[in-house]
């Protein structure tokens, strides 16, 4: 019997045509684990509408359908991003000023404290950039101020810290490419139907308005 991980890999690598063939054959012959894993993959590909209504009776009752959320306004996302950029930046600037005052005045204790503060701010900024969307409710500080949140499009649950890290990984690499790299994600967001950037596709997430979030009742 295949494990859940093996099933997930098999369904992920299968084409849409292969998944349709499984649906056409019916799901009664599948194990509960296989049905649940297949449901998750169908939901991720937005193919749930292709399931025969009668066949839905064979799906696990504890795996409800995930709502489809509309695209968030680009300007709102930009403001959230700007706020999140200031979160680690402001304390670092403050400590740099403190260190500068200490060096200029000869007050070594201020210089040392400022240097320690800058180092701590660097670590804090690195940690925040990777985990910010995994805070309570899937909201970074910027997204919370702008009424946004990040949800997993498969589970309909708020973004976790692990998913937040996946969303941030591609930005780290893209930001290393001057100008061209900086434009990739904004272009993807503007051109995609649901506003999901590359990081969202890696993490199976989507940025939505908090007012539109409909928690899944289990």
Secondary structure in CASP SS format (residue, H / E / C, confidence):
PFRMAT SS
TARGET T0000
AUTHOR 0000-0000-0000
METHOD secondary structure of the structure
MODEL  1
X C 1.00
X C 1.00
X C 1.00
X H 1.00
X H 1.00
X H 1.00
X H 1.00
X H 1.00
X H 1.00
X H 1.00
X H 1.00
X H 1.00
X H 1.00
X C 1.00
X C 1.00
X H 1.00
X H 1.00
X H 1.00
X H 1.00
X H 1.00
X H 1.00
X H 1.00
X H 1.00
X H 1.00
X H 1.00
X C 1.00
X C 1.00
X C 1.00
X C 1.00
X C 1.00
X C 1.00
X H 1.00
X H 1.00
X H 1.00
X H 1.00
X H 1.00
X H 1.00
X H 1.00
X H 1.00
X H 1.00
X H 1.00
X H 1.00
X H 1.00
X H 1.00
X C 1.00
X C 1.00
X C 1.00
X H 1.00
X H 1.00
X H 1.00
X C 1.00
X C 1.00
X C 1.00
X C 1.00
X H 1.00
X H 1.00
X H 1.00
X H 1.00
X C 1.00
X C 1.00
X C 1.00
X C 1.00
X C 1.00
X C 1.00
X C 1.00
X C 1.00
X C 1.00
X C 1.00
X C 1.00
X C 1.00
X C 1.00
X C 1.00
X C 1.00
X H 1.00
X H 1.00
X H 1.00
X H 1.00
X H 1.00
X H 1.00
X H 1.00
X H 1.00
X H 1.00
X H 1.00
X H 1.00
X H 1.00
X H 1.00
X H 1.00
X H 1.00
X H 1.00
X H 1.00
X H 1.00
X H 1.00
X H 1.00
X H 1.00
X H 1.00
X H 1.00
X H 1.00
X H 1.00
X H 1.00
X H 1.00
X H 1.00
X H 1.00
X H 1.00
X H 1.00
X H 1.00
X C 1.00
X C 1.00
X H 1.00
X H 1.00
X H 1.00
X H 1.00
X H 1.00
X H 1.00
X H 1.00
X H 1.00
X H 1.00
X H 1.00
X H 1.00
X H 1.00
X H 1.00
X H 1.00
X H 1.00
X H 1.00
X H 1.00
X H 1.00
X H 1.00
X H 1.00
X H 1.00
X H 1.00
X H 1.00
X H 1.00
X H 1.00
X H 1.00
X H 1.00
X C 1.00
X H 1.00
X H 1.00
X H 1.00
X C 1.00
X C 1.00
X H 1.00
X H 1.00
X H 1.00
X H 1.00
X H 1.00
X C 1.00
X C 1.00
X E 1.00
X E 1.00
X E 1.00
X E 1.00
X E 1.00
X C 1.00
X C 1.00
X C 1.00
X C 1.00
X C 1.00
X E 1.00
X C 1.00
X C 1.00
X H 1.00
X H 1.00
X H 1.00
X H 1.00
X H 1.00
X H 1.00
X H 1.00
X H 1.00
X H 1.00
X H 1.00
X H 1.00
X H 1.00
X H 1.00
X H 1.00
X C 1.00
X C 1.00
X C 1.00
X C 1.00
X C 1.00
X H 1.00
X H 1.00
X H 1.00
X H 1.00
X H 1.00
X H 1.00
X H 1.00
X H 1.00
X H 1.00
X H 1.00
X H 1.00
X H 1.00
X C 1.00
X C 1.00
X C 1.00
X C 1.00
X C 1.00
X C 1.00
X H 1.00
X H 1.00
X H 1.00
X H 1.00
X H 1.00
X H 1.00
X C 1.00
X E 1.00
X E 1.00
X E 1.00
X E 1.00
X E 1.00
X H 1.00
X H 1.00
X H 1.00
X C 1.00
X C 1.00
X C 1.00
X C 1.00
X C 1.00
X C 1.00
END
